Each structure stands twice: as structure tokens, then as C-alpha cells.
Amino acid sequence: MIELNHLFLILCCIYLIFSDISLYSSLVFLFSAIFFYISFLVGKRLYFRIFNENNINEGINNFNKKNKSIWLYIGLLFVFIGLISILADIIWINDIPLFNPIVRYHLNVYFTTLSHLIFIGWALILSYYNIEKKRVKKIILYTLILSIPIALLGYRTNVLVLFLSTIAVLYYKNLIETKDIIKYFGIIFILLVIMSILRMYFLGAGGNPILSRIELTMSVYDILFNHFNGVLDGYLHYAAIFSYFGLCNGPRTVIANILGIYGVSITPTIVGSVVADFGTLSIIPYFGFLGIYLGYLYMLAKHKGGVYLGIYGVVFAYTLIAVESGILDLDVIIYYVFGVLLCIYATLKRFLKR
């Protein structure tokens, strides 16, 4: 079965292959991916040490069944709030960012953040709703329809999160097979290319819409690694939280500014943000904890389903996207923290049951 650590390592290798950065920074980037891969396996092993096979469907699973209707209503509410927020965001700027990318920087940060509730809402609905295999194509069609208003805001990342989380939930519910993953990933890639071409067309830019993005992102990481290694003292992660309250610029804007670029935001890769903030050695505790946590949550999602699967589907998507963008958004951090709380809850219930 394909797991998150497999895809994370493959994606990191793709970024390395299609970039031209210094040898030392390349080795650190690769080491981070490998260390995450191993830590993910440790997290899975930790789950089996706490939950043995004889009790794999006890305890927490009952919690999911009892609260099924509640979580379905919560999911529907989140999707509704997300759609209303997209409409409010478009009214706020009186334009459509997909066709005029420049206005994207004038979107209301709170409306945009609330629009992201669609991802968790849709993932919860899919996690709790009884779906037959023959209806999977309809689910993909509904997801495609739902992606249209999301795409209007001009963020390719948001469309990727919706589809990646949907595929993750369906895959770990055993509704689609491994061979289907390639087909659905092809759909995601086509959507990504279309949105990238549209953005470059309306901006009047040229070049390869995918490779140029990889080269740019990795070159930024290379600069951060070689010239700002441990210099920022955690400011990027501080900005990831407090920029939402207007206390500072966003972390990607901060990166652009220290590189002497203004009026845009720049993604640093997940490794670049960690190294710039805390130094090279910080990748060991960072990717160690991240891998163990996601490996543990993966096993809970796989065996318990419900809210665990919904949350895992969303952080699954954001972790893959973080290879380029880093985990530098308050709402995304909240999803990860909520996943940690679920892990703690499940573990405490298990020990109390004993």
C-alpha cells in the first residue's frame, strides 16, 4: 500500500532532480526526506506497541460510530462556511483572482482562511459517509465541481489539497486501488498545469509552468541554507501565526523581503523554512517528530476511520504540498495540532481501558 512517507521521499527526490543547487544543501534536503521516511515507520511501530491487533477495532471506533451524525453535520457546516467565505472574498475585491492574479494579494485574509474549512469539511463527510465502490467516480465528479469555486481564488495549492485529501480518504477506506492512484494523480497534474498556464498567461509570463516553479523554490531554499542558516531565530514560524492578527508580514513575504524582492511572496520548501529559522541540526527533531506523529496518526486513521481519517486526509495533502511551501499557515498548523490532540486522546483512552 502506498503511504505518505513513500510519496514524500519521491516528491523530494523529484525536486532535487529538477533543480541545480549546491551539493551540501542537496544532501541536507535528501537527508531530511529520508529521516522523515524512517520516523514515519517508527510512528507506525509505536502504534502497534500501544494498540495490539486483538483490540484494533475497540474503544475509539465506538466513539466514531456514536458521533457519526454529528461529524457529518460538522462537515457539511464547514463546507457551507467555506463556500460562503469564497463568495465574500470575491465580493471583497470585486474581481476573480484566477483571471487577474494580481488582485489575489488584496484578498481578505480571514475570508480566505475560512474558505479552507472546505477541505476538512469534505474530508469528514467522505470519512463518515457510507460510500460504495461503484459511486467513487461520482465522488470524484463532486470533488471536481467543488474545486471550481475554490479555483476562482487563484490558489493552485487549495485545489491540490482538496483532491489529495479526497484521494487519501478514499484510498484508505479501500474504495480505490493502488492502480487507480496513477489515474487520479494524472487528473490532479492536469488541473495543476491548467491553473499554472492560466496564471502565467494573465501575468504575461513565459517558461515551463511546473519546472520553473521547482527551480525557483529550490533556488530560494539554497540561498536560505547557505546565507541565512539559523539566522532568523524562529521568525518565520512566528510570522506564520501572528501575521493573521496583523502583527507582522506573512512568512513567505518575509522571505521575499530578505531576498530584496517586494510585492510578492516566495515559498522556501519545508526544509528551507526550518533551516533558516533554527539551523541545520534542527531538521532532526523537526522531521523526527513530524514523521512519528504522522505515522501514528496514519495507523489510527487506517484502523479507526472517522474523524481520524478525515484529519489525516487533510494533513496528508498539506504534508506533500509542504515540500514546496513549508508548514507556514496558521490554519494548517491548527489541523496538525488537532491531529496531535486526537493521537493523545486515542492513546489516553487505550491506557485507561487497560
C-alpha positions in Angstrom: 0.0 0.0 0.0 1.3 3.5 -0.9 1.9 5.6 2.3 2.7 9.2 2.9 6.4 8.6 3.6 6.8 7.0 0.2 5.3 9.9 -1.6 7.1 12.5 0.5 10.5 10.9 -0.3 9.7 10.5 -4.0 8.5 14.1 -4.3 11.6 15.4 -2.5 13.8 13.4 -5.0 11.9 14.9 -7.9 12.6 18.4 -6.6 16.2 17.6 -6.3 16.4 16.1 -9.8 14.9 19.1 -11.5 16.9 21.7 -9.6 20.5 22.9 -9.6 21.6 23.7 -6.0 24.8 23.3 -4.1 25.9 19.8 -3.1 25.7 20.3 0.7 22.2 21.8 0.6 21.1 18.9 -1.6 22.4 16.3 0.8 20.6 18.0 3.7 17.4 18.2 1.7 17.7 14.5 0.9 18.6 13.6 4.5 15.5 15.4 5.8 13.3 13.3 3.4 15.0 10.0 4.4 14.8 10.9 8.1 11.1 11.7 7.8 10.6 8.3 6.0 12.3 6.4 8.8 10.5 8.4 11.6 7.1 7.6 9.9 7.9 3.9 10.3 8.8 4.5 13.9 5.4 6.1 14.4 3.6 3.1 12.9 5.6 0.8 15.2 4.7 2.9 18.2 1.0 2.4 17.3 1.4 -1.4 17.3 3.2 -1.2 20.7 0.2 0.6 22.2 -2.7 -0.9 20.3 -2.4 -4.7 19.8 -4.2 -6.5 17.0 -6.8 -8.1 19.3 -8.2 -4.7 20.3 -7.7 -2.9 17.0 -11.4 -2.1 16.5 -12.4 -1.5 20.1 -12.7 1.7 22.1 -12.2 4.6 19.8 -14.2 3.0 17.0 -17.2 3.1 19.2 -16.7 6.8 19.7 -16.7 7.3 15.9 -20.0 5.3 15.4 -21.8 7.1 18.2 -20.8 10.6 16.8 -21.3 9.8 13.1 -24.2 12.1 12.5 -22.6 14.9 14.5 -19.4 14.8 12.4 -21.4 14.6 9.2 -23.2 17.8 10.2 -20.0 19.5 11.2 -18.5 18.5 7.8 -21.5 20.0 5.9 -21.3 23.1 8.0 -17.6 23.6 7.2 -18.2 23.2 3.5 -21.1 25.7 3.6 -18.9 28.2 5.6 -16.1 27.7 3.1 -18.3 28.4 0.1 -19.8 31.5 1.7 -16.3 32.7 2.5 -15.1 32.3 -1.1 -18.1 34.3 -2.3 -17.4 37.0 0.3 -13.7 37.1 -0.7 -14.6 37.7 -4.4 -17.2 40.4 -3.4 -14.5 42.0 -1.2 -12.1 42.6 -4.1 -14.8 42.8 -6.8 -12.7 40.6 -9.1 -11.8 37.0 -9.7 -8.1 36.2 -8.9 -8.0 33.2 -11.2 -8.3 35.6 -14.2 -6.5 38.5 -12.6 -3.7 37.1 -10.3 -2.5 40.5 -9.2 -5.7 41.1 -7.1 -5.0 37.9 -5.1 -2.8 39.9 -2.8 -5.8 42.1 -1.8 -8.0 39.1 -0.7 -9.3 39.3 2.9 -7.1 37.0 5.0 -9.9 36.0 7.3 -12.3 35.1 4.4 -9.5 33.2 2.7 -8.7 31.3 5.9 -12.3 30.4 6.5 -12.6 29.1 2.9 -10.1 26.4 3.8 -12.7 24.8 6.0 -14.0 23.2 2.8 -11.1 20.8 2.9 -11.7 19.4 6.4 -15.4 19.5 5.9 -15.3 17.5 2.7 -12.8 15.0 4.2 -15.1 14.5 7.2 -18.1 13.9 5.0 -16.2 11.3 2.9 -14.8 9.6 6.1 -18.2 9.1 7.7 -20.5 8.7 4.7 -21.1 5.1 3.5 -19.7 5.1 0.0 -20.0 2.1 -2.3 -17.1 1.4 -4.8 -19.4 2.0 -7.8 -20.1 5.5 -6.6 -16.4 6.5 -6.4 -16.5 8.2 -9.8 -19.4 10.3 -8.7 -17.4 11.4 -5.6 -14.5 12.4 -7.9 -17.0 14.3 -10.0 -18.5 16.1 -7.0 -14.9 16.9 -5.9 -14.2 18.4 -9.3 -17.4 20.5 -9.1 -16.4 21.6 -5.6 -12.9 22.6 -6.8 -14.4 25.2 -9.3 -15.3 27.9 -6.7 -12.0 27.1 -4.9 -10.0 27.6 -8.1 -11.6 31.1 -8.5 -9.4 32.4 -5.7 -6.4 31.6 -7.9 -4.6 29.4 -5.4 -3.4 26.2 -7.0 -2.5 24.8 -3.6 -6.1 24.8 -2.5 -7.3 22.7 -5.4 -4.4 20.3 -4.8 -5.4 20.0 -1.1 -9.0 19.2 -2.0 -8.1 16.4 -4.4 -5.2 15.0 -2.5 -7.2 14.7 0.7 -10.1 13.2 -1.2 -7.9 10.6 -2.8 -6.3 9.8 0.6 -9.6 9.3 2.3 -11.0 7.1 -0.5 -7.8 5.1 -0.7 -7.5 4.3 3.0 -11.2 3.4 3.0 -10.3 0.8 0.4 -12.6 2.4 -2.1 -9.9 2.8 -4.7 -6.9 0.6 -5.5 -3.2 1.5 -5.9 -3.5 1.3 -9.7 -6.2 4.0 -9.6 -3.9 6.4 -7.8 -1.9 6.9 -11.0 -5.1 7.8 -12.9 -6.3 10.3 -10.3 -2.9 11.8 -9.8 -2.9 12.4 -13.6 -6.2 14.4 -13.1 -4.5 16.4 -10.4 -1.5 17.1 -12.5 -3.6 18.2 -15.5 -5.5 20.6 -13.2 -2.3 21.9 -11.8 -0.9 22.6 -15.3 -4.1 24.3 -16.5 -4.2 26.6 -13.5 -0.4 27.3 -13.9 -0.8 28.1 -17.6 -3.8 30.4 -16.9 -1.8 32.3 -14.2 1.3 32.7 -16.4 -0.9 33.8 -19.3 -2.7 36.5 -17.3 0.6 37.6 -15.8 2.2 37.7 -19.2 5.0 35.4 -18.1 6.6 32.5 -20.0 8.5 29.3 -19.3 7.6 25.9 -18.1 4.8 26.2 -15.5 5.9 23.3 -13.4 9.7 23.0 -13.8 10.2 26.8 -13.4 8.3 26.7 -10.1 10.5 23.8 -8.8 13.7 25.6 -9.9 12.6 28.9 -8.2 11.6 27.2 -5.0 14.7 25.1 -4.7 17.0 28.1 -5.5 15.3 30.0 -2.6 16.0 27.1 -0.3 19.6 27.0 -1.5 20.0 30.8 -0.7 18.4 30.3 2.7 20.6 27.3 3.5 23.9 28.9 2.5 23.3 32.5 3.7 20.5 32.6 6.3 21.2 29.3 8.1 19.7 29.7 11.6 19.8 33.5 11.2 16.0 34.1 11.5 15.7 32.7 15.1 12.2 31.3 14.6 10.8 34.4 13.0 9.2 32.6 10.0 7.2 30.3 12.3 6.3 33.3 14.5 5.1 35.1 11.4 3.1 32.1 10.3 0.9 32.6 13.4 0.9 36.3 14.2 0.7 37.6 10.6 -3.0 36.5 10.8 -3.5 39.1 13.6 -1.8 41.9 11.6 1.3 41.9 13.8 3.8 41.2 11.0 4.1 40.2 7.4 3.4 36.7 6.3 6.4 34.3 6.4 6.6 34.0 2.6 6.5 37.8 2.3 9.3 37.9 4.9 11.4 35.6 2.8 10.9 37.7 -0.4 11.8 40.8 1.5 15.1 39.5 2.9 16.0 38.5 -0.7 15.3 42.1 -1.8 12.1 41.3 -3.5 8.9 43.2 -2.7 5.2 42.9 -3.6 5.2 39.1 -3.9 5.5 36.1 -1.6 8.0 33.2 -2.1 7.9 29.6 -0.9 11.0 28.3 0.8 10.4 24.4 0.9 9.7 22.7 4.2 13.5 22.2 4.8 14.3 25.8 3.9 11.9 27.3 6.5 13.2 25.0 9.3 16.9 25.6 8.4 16.5 29.4 8.1 14.7 29.6 11.5 16.6 27.0 13.6 19.7 25.9 11.7 20.7 22.7 10.0 20.6 20.4 13.1 17.0 21.3 13.7 15.9 19.1 10.9 16.5 16.0 13.1 13.9 16.9 15.9 11.6 18.6 13.3 11.3 15.7 10.9 11.7 13.2 13.6 8.6 14.4 15.4 6.7 15.1 12.2 7.3 11.6 10.9 6.5 9.8 14.2 3.3 11.9 14.6 2.1 11.3 11.1 3.0 7.6 11.2 1.0 7.2 14.4 -2.0 9.2 13.1 -1.9 7.2 9.9 -2.4 3.9 11.8 -5.3 5.5 13.8 -6.9 6.7 10.6 -6.4 3.3 8.9 -7.9 1.2 11.7 -10.3 3.6 13.4 -11.6 5.7 10.5 -14.0 8.6 11.1 -12.5 11.9 12.3 -9.0 10.4 12.4 -9.2 9.6 8.7 -10.7 13.0 7.9 -7.9 14.9 9.7 -5.3 12.6 8.3 -6.5 13.1 4.8 -6.1 16.9 5.1 -2.6 16.7 6.8 -1.6 14.1 4.2 -2.3 16.7 1.5 -0.6 19.5 3.3 2.5 17.5 4.1 3.1 16.7 0.4 2.4 20.4 -0.5 4.7 21.5 2.3 7.7 20.0 0.3 7.4 23.3 -1.7 5.6 25.7 0.6 6.5 24.6 4.1 4.1 24.4 7.0 3.7 28.2 7.5 0.0 28.9 7.7 -2.0 29.3 10.9 -5.0 27.2 9.7 -2.7 24.4 8.5 -0.8 24.4 11.9 -4.2 24.1 13.6 -5.0 21.0 11.6 -1.7 19.4 12.7 -2.3 20.4 16.3 -5.8 18.9 16.2 -4.3 15.7 14.8 -1.9 15.6 17.7 -4.8 16.1 20.2 -6.6 13.2 18.5 -3.5 11.0 18.9 -3.3 12.0 22.6 -7.0 11.3 23.1 -6.8 7.8 21.5 -3.7 6.9 23.5 -5.2 8.0 26.8 -8.4 6.1 26.1 -6.3 3.0 25.3 -4.4 3.2 28.6 -7.5 4.0 30.6 -9.2 1.0 29.1 -6.3 -1.2 30.2 
